[in-house]
Amino acid sequence: MTDPLAPPPWRQIPADVQDRIMQSTLDEPAVRRRSVLAPIAASVAALAIGAVFTIQATGGAGPSNDANPGLDRCAAAARDSGQLAPRSEWEQVFESPFQDYKVIAARAGGKPVFCELTHTTATVSTAEPRYVPGTGAGLVMTTPLGTIAGVADPSWKQVWIKTGDSVRPASMVDGMFVGGFRTGDTVEVANTERPAEWITLPVLEQPPITVVDARPGPAPDRSSGRGRILGDCIKATELYRAVIDQDSWEPGAMVQAGNFVMIVARNAYGYSSCSYSTENQFGTFGSITGRGYYQADKAANQGPAPKTFPISTDPNVGQVFVAGVVPQETRRVQVVSSDVTVEADVADSTFAAVLPPGSFKRTLRLYDGTGKITYEGP
């Protein structure tokens, strides 16, 4: 999308005000209570790329009714549903910042509510908790990004979540819990890591509401050759997990070797990459080393040196794919590895190249429009 900052018709907020709200919502400071790493890895024949994120219970009740732009976004997203109390009756319980988004646990008119916030979307639960008979444990919200949120039995001091073979602790404050895991499997909970019996939470009948509340502007490019490939890669990724801020990503540099494709993606907030196999239509969006969905921030093209993403390899033939962000004046990129020099594809401050198997040590050589070398190094 070329103008992700234009307001939607139903929300008339001045541009400078919304920019400040959006930035402060995702960057506002918080007092950390605990930190838990929760790795997610997709192991498929064509790809070996995963995502790692951190769950943190932060902040406590915090600024619930006054200066809380995150809660403002949540209440605004839910206001047209008619199922939640007005903003004046919302109180934040805690928030869990993930790698590239956060989840707020709140009560609206006393009702437990969860809200997942990205740069461009607000996803809010409107359902009543679905309790397990005979317990105080219930599910309230699951999302395509992997959030699992609900209420704990009053006697519990902690919550563990199990989906498939994955068992991870959740953040819990005042009887409300948030975890981040793949949600395609049955959700089970317990108050210990190794319980005698897991409690299976009922399936939700009412999905949360998702609103694109950033100014989306025109639809992103999905009609050009690169745009279609990025769109196909995002769709392939959704077989595993949804892509954050999906309708904001524009295509950048791209390379393909056989059935394996890597394309750099960019939006108003940063850069990332999408890799997939055209043979089995399975893809992965983001980094293999825990940077989550975003692999570089929006200022990455302002410095003198490139920002290189972690490398990935084609599992079939072992070719090495290198991609990243280069200074905006860069017009040409060479990737030098051993005795091989490869001309990279360059587009909109991004580059991508494919190297022979085993080419893990390399040097980047950047040129400006006059042919002058502006950088040479790792």
TORSE-288687 format. One line per field, with one value per residue (C-alpha): residue in one letter; x, y, z. Coordinates in steps of 0.25 Angstrom, whole numbers. Layout:
N
aa: A;...
u: X;...
v: Y;...
w: Z;...
***
This chain:
378
aa: M;T;D;P;L;A;P;P;P;W;R;Q;I;P;A;D;V;Q;D;R;I;M;Q;S;T;L;D;E;P;A;V;R;R;R;S;V;L;A;P;I;A;A;S;V;A;A;L;A;I;G;A;V;F;T;I;Q;A;T;G;G;A;G;P;S;N;D;A;N;P;G;L;D;R;C;A;A;A;A;R;D;S;G;Q;L;A;P;R;S;E;W;E;Q;V;F;E;S;P;F;Q;D;Y;K;V;I;A;A;R;A;G;G;K;P;V;F;C;E;L;T;H;T;T;A;T;V;S;T;A;E;P;R;Y;V;P;G;T;G;A;G;L;V;M;T;T;P;L;G;T;I;A;G;V;A;D;P;S;W;K;Q;V;W;I;K;T;G;D;S;V;R;P;A;S;M;V;D;G;M;F;V;G;G;F;R;T;G;D;T;V;E;V;A;N;T;E;R;P;A;E;W;I;T;L;P;V;L;E;Q;P;P;I;T;V;V;D;A;R;P;G;P;A;P;D;R;S;S;G;R;G;R;I;L;G;D;C;I;K;A;T;E;L;Y;R;A;V;I;D;Q;D;S;W;E;P;G;A;M;V;Q;A;G;N;F;V;M;I;V;A;R;N;A;Y;G;Y;S;S;C;S;Y;S;T;E;N;Q;F;G;T;F;G;S;I;T;G;R;G;Y;Y;Q;A;D;K;A;A;N;Q;G;P;A;P;K;T;F;P;I;S;T;D;P;N;V;G;Q;V;F;V;A;G;V;V;P;Q;E;T;R;R;V;Q;V;V;S;S;D;V;T;V;E;A;D;V;A;D;S;T;F;A;A;V;L;P;P;G;S;F;K;R;T;L;R;L;Y;D;G;T;G;K;I;T;Y;E;G;P
u: 0;6;-2;-4;-7;-21;-33;-44;-57;-64;-53;-49;-36;-26;-13;-3;-12;-14;1;4;-7;-2;12;10;0;11;23;17;26;22;26;30;25;30;36;34;40;30;37;28;35;29;36;32;40;41;44;51;47;40;36;40;33;32;20;21;10;12;7;-5;-17;-9;-16;-29;-39;-30;-17;-18;-18;-18;-31;-36;-34;-40;-53;-54;-53;-64;-73;-82;-84;-93;-88;-79;-79;-76;-61;-63;-66;-53;-42;-29;-24;-11;-4;5;14;18;29;21;8;2;-11;-18;-27;-38;-52;-63;-74;-69;-68;-55;-50;-37;-31;-20;-13;-4;0;-12;-23;-30;-36;-46;-54;-69;-72;-76;-66;-68;-66;-63;-74;-70;-58;-56;-47;-52;-48;-51;-43;-33;-28;-21;-8;-8;-13;-21;-28;-38;-41;-35;-41;-41;-33;-21;-9;-3;-8;-1;-7;-6;-8;-4;10;13;12;15;12;2;2;-8;-13;-26;-32;-30;-19;-12;-3;2;2;-3;-18;-21;-22;-30;-27;-25;-21;-16;-10;3;12;10;-4;-11;-22;-23;-36;-41;-47;-60;-59;-63;-76;-74;-61;-55;-57;-45;-45;-34;-33;-20;-22;-21;-21;-20;-20;-6;0;-5;-6;9;18;24;11;5;16;16;1;3;14;5;-6;4;8;-6;-6;2;-1;-7;2;2;-3;-6;-12;-1;11;17;27;41;53;51;59;55;63;55;42;48;44;48;42;45;32;31;21;20;26;37;42;41;42;34;39;31;31;23;22;15;10;15;21;27;27;38;51;57;64;53;51;36;29;37;51;55;49;45;58;66;69;74;87;100;101;91;82;83;72;76;80;71;74;66;65;65;78;84;85;87;77;81;72;71;70;80;81;71;82;86;84;93;97;107;109;123;125;138;141;126;121;106;97;86;72;69;56;51;63;63;71;71;81;83;97;103;101;111;112;110;121;119;122;112;117;107;107;100;94;107;114;122;124;117;119;127;126;118
v: 0;13;22;14;27;31;31;21;28;25;30;45;47;57;51;56;52;38;36;40;30;19;20;22;10;0;7;12;8;-2;-8;-23;-34;-46;-51;-64;-68;-76;-81;-86;-93;-99;-111;-114;-121;-108;-98;-98;-84;-80;-69;-66;-56;-52;-51;-41;-38;-23;-11;-15;-7;5;17;11;23;35;34;20;20;5;4;15;7;-5;2;9;-5;-11;1;-3;-17;-12;-24;-16;-5;9;14;21;7;0;-3;-9;-21;-24;-25;-35;-29;-39;-38;-29;-27;-27;-32;-24;-31;-22;-21;-14;-11;-23;-33;-39;-34;-36;-28;-31;-18;-18;-5;-6;-14;-16;-29;-30;-41;-39;-53;-57;-67;-81;-88;-103;-109;-110;-100;-85;-87;-82;-78;-63;-61;-68;-60;-64;-58;-69;-61;-70;-63;-66;-66;-75;-83;-74;-84;-84;-76;-79;-84;-94;-95;-108;-108;-121;-124;-110;-107;-92;-83;-72;-58;-57;-45;-44;-57;-53;-60;-58;-67;-68;-81;-87;-88;-99;-110;-112;-103;-109;-102;-106;-99;-107;-111;-126;-127;-141;-136;-125;-117;-116;-102;-101;-96;-82;-80;-65;-60;-46;-34;-29;-14;-8;5;11;19;8;16;9;-6;-12;-16;-30;-29;-27;-39;-36;-33;-46;-54;-46;-49;-64;-65;-58;-68;-80;-75;-75;-90;-88;-75;-62;-50;-38;-25;-34;-23;-13;-20;-16;-24;-21;-29;-44;-56;-70;-83;-95;-96;-87;-72;-61;-47;-35;-28;-14;-5;8;2;-7;-18;-33;-45;-56;-69;-81;-93;-92;-107;-110;-96;-94;-81;-74;-59;-53;-57;-70;-64;-58;-44;-48;-43;-30;-32;-17;-4;7;15;3;10;23;18;17;1;-9;-17;-32;-42;-56;-65;-76;-88;-96;-110;-117;-112;-104;-91;-79;-67;-54;-42;-29;-14;-4;11;18;24;10;6;-7;-18;-29;-41;-46;-60;-68;-67;-64;-50;-49;-37;-36;-31;-17;-10;1;1;-15;-26;-41;-51;-66;-72;-86;-96;-93;-78;-74;-64;-52;-38;-27;-17;-5;5;18;24;29;16;19;9;14;2;-11;-20;-31
w: 0;-4;6;19;26;20;30;28;25;38;46;44;52;48;42;52;64;58;55;70;75;66;70;85;85;81;87;101;113;122;135;133;142;135;122;115;102;93;80;68;57;44;39;25;14;6;17;31;36;50;58;73;81;96;105;116;127;128;134;143;142;137;131;129;126;122;114;108;93;92;100;92;79;85;90;76;69;77;78;66;71;82;90;99;109;105;106;120;126;121;130;126;135;128;114;108;97;87;76;67;74;87;94;105;115;120;126;120;129;137;125;122;108;101;89;80;74;62;54;45;52;65;68;80;87;89;93;108;113;109;123;125;133;148;147;146;133;120;106;102;89;79;67;54;59;70;82;92;103;114;129;139;150;163;170;160;162;148;135;125;111;102;87;80;86;90;105;109;121;119;125;136;144;153;147;132;124;110;102;88;81;69;70;60;70;82;94;107;120;134;146;145;134;136;142;144;134;124;123;109;106;98;84;82;75;73;66;70;63;54;49;41;48;43;30;20;7;-7;-7;-8;-21;-24;-39;-44;-45;-32;-26;-30;-24;-11;-10;-13;-3;8;4;5;19;24;24;36;42;38;33;42;36;23;14;16;10;-3;-12;-12;-18;-21;-25;-30;-31;-36;-28;-16;-16;-7;-8;1;7;12;18;25;38;33;25;24;15;10;5;-1;-10;-22;-22;-9;-7;7;11;23;26;35;41;46;58;66;60;58;46;44;41;40;44;35;37;32;19;25;30;22;23;19;28;24;28;34;22;18;9;-1;5;-8;-14;-2;-10;0;-1;4;5;13;13;7;7;-1;-11;-14;-29;-30;-20;-22;-13;-12;-7;-9;-23;-27;-30;-31;-36;-26;-30;-25;-23;-13;-4;-3;-9;-11;-17;-18;-16;-18;-7;5;2;16;17;8;5;0;-9;-11;-22;-24;-37;-42;-40;-28;-17;-5;4;4;16;23
***
